Every structure is written in structure tokens, then in C-alpha cells.
Amino acid sequence: MGASAAAGTGAGTGAGTAAGTGAGTGAGTAAGTGLVADFLPFTWVDGPGNRLVLFMQGCNFDCTACHNPQTIPLASTHARDWSVDDVLAKVRESMPYIRGITVSGGEATLQWPFLVALFTRVKTDPEFAHLTTFIDSNGHATQDVWDALLPVTDGVMLDLKALDDDVHRTFTGQSNELVLASIRSLARAGKLYETRLMLAPGLNDSDETLRATAAWLLAVDPEMRVKINHFHAHGTRSPASGWPEADEATREHYRDVLLDAGVQYLC
Ligand code: SF4
């Protein structure tokens, strides 16, 4: 998930499949409703311009560094089912202040049928058609899920937790194979708005790792937009709650290395 934080609380009830399975299987909901952990009426950190953000419940990763572990279970007593009309009622209230909608999580693509229904309504209803539709994703979704989503999706912010598969498994509990395939596929389709790198000091931030990651991304798209998401311990579980955070000099160094490696669009 992305830079904004879902404020929902509470442990999941354990219904549905366990986190870590079912890439893009439409977990736990019918297409008519989505299981929503929380929402923000507007924020400027989840895509272009001010946006309403919906945080879906349930994730197929189990990241050590997750700031919102309460959104990982596929069901939660604190999440509730929203219909498309429920979402649009909130959108209507925020309309004077927003340029679009971002669906985050948890992992938004797990509930892809609901996203397709929501975004299709936004695109076809004259009241909402001026709004852009974005997804904030961990990238662990299969091509058929993207094929269903992309016709009604303007852009995707996608997290790359680690280029090295072993490190990725350590961070998330899953291989990065689908993530890398998603980056390639979305870039090819012109729908990859940005790739977000979560950098944790001493774990995935060596110069060598940054250069290799930049080279891989630029081979996919020489004009790839890259965003650094600095690791923050707040809200994470052990052992990540004890990891160090990057100081200002380290953050500057990351930027220098990525720029030197050829990343032109760095935020
Ligand atoms: S992808 Fe990782 S950080 Fe994002 S919601 Fe899922 S477990 Fe948390």
C-alpha cells in the first residue's frame, strides 16, 4: 500500500483465505461490494493532485515493515462492506477538492471485481467522469486481473520492496515474480504512474542494490518515475519496529545514487 495511512484498527476475524495466497482472486467480496478498512476524503500523497483514497481490507503480502498490519487479514470486524453507491456518496462530498480517486489497501487488486465496478461507474457517469482512477498496489496480481482493471484505470502506483527475490521473500513472505511482471506489463500499457521503492537502512539500501534496481527499472522504461518510500518504524511490528530509519544525509545519498544511475524522474 502507499503513503497515506489507513486509520482502521483491530485484528481480522480470519475468514477468507490467509494472507499470502490468491494473487488477485477477488477475495471475500462480491463485485457489488468491497470490504473497506477506511478512507480519506482527500490527500495529496497517493497519486496526482488531491484525491479521495479508499483503503481496502486484505492483503496477499505480510510485510514486516507494514504500517497498517490491521489491513492484512482478509476479513476484519472493523472493516465494512461498501457498495459502489456508498463510495460515490463520499466522492460527491469531496468532489470540490479532488481530481480523482485512488484505491489502496491492504492490496486493492484482491478485490478487483469491485474496483472494476467502481471505476466503470466513475468513467461512465457524467457526474464523475472528470475524475481520474488510480490504484496503489503491491504488484502481486496476475495479468488477467490487470487486463480487467486497465480499461477503466488511469494509473497505478506500484511498490517494489526488493529486486532480489530472496530479500523480497524476507520482507513480504512472497516472491517478487508477479511484481516484476506487473511492472513490465503496466509500463508497456502506459499505465505505470510510478514505482515506489521502500528503502530500509542496512537491509535493501546498499549502493549496489540501488544501482541494480535503477538499471532494472530503466531497462523497462528509461523514463520510469521512481519514488522513494523511506522506512518508518512507527506502526510496524517486531522486528521492523526496531529497525533504524534513514537520517537526512542517508536520504540525500539515496537520491544521489539513483540520479547517478540514470533515474530522471525521482520523487
Ligand atoms: S503490501 Fe505489505 S505494506 Fe502493503 S498493506 Fe500489504 S502487508 Fe502491508
Boltz pocket constraint, residues with backbone or C-beta under 6 A from the ligand:
constraints:
  - pocket:
      binder: B
      contacts: [[A, 1], [A, 2], [A, 59], [A, 60], [A, 61], [A, 62], [A, 63], [A, 65], [A, 66], [A, 67], [A, 68], [A, 69], [A, 71], [A, 72], [A, 105], [A, 106], [A, 107], [A, 138], [A, 172]]
      max_distance: 6.0
